[in-house]
């Protein structure tokens, strides 16, 4: 299943609880880093688009900071980077889901943490369900502040993320996280139990 939610929504807490219950957890952010590891075919495509000087000739390591400066300088270049990366991320995810641990009998459930569901809509066919964790914007802003995030930074991030209305419209299940963490974890366990995986 795909688990989606914006900054400070509680998505990661929900994912950790599902992992504790026995699910296999995949973070799509980690896959996006993995496809840019030395020797990965995606790296050659990125260099062709953004410059061969992005890779250290000795180590094969990609200079991610330099790539970010070039790719996010304007919307068109950010879209190009996404267009290059997404097929590689999808292919890696599909391999993990079919030939990896999830291709076996156990675990009963695989949770794919999705930071930006609108960017990976083409991948939702890989999931049996889409679960969205939502919470009022003011609650999320306060949670982020308590975690040390600057409110302006929070607002900038949220502006680039799909809205809760969007998530609700694409979700099979919506978990409301307006309360505290205890309520969230209880709702996650209820979802788990409803599938008969207890």
Buried (B, 14 or more C-beta within 10 A) or exposed (E): BBBBBBBBBBBBBBBBBBBEBEBBBBBBEEBBEBBBEEEBEBBEBBBEBBEEEBBEEEEEBBBEEEBEEBBEEEEEBBEBBBEBBBEBBBBBBBEBBEEBEBEEEEBBBBBBBBBBBBBBEEBBEBBEBBBBBBBEBEBBBBBBEEEEBEEEEBEEBBEEBBEBEBBEEBBEBBBBBEEEEEBBBEBBBEBBEEEEBE
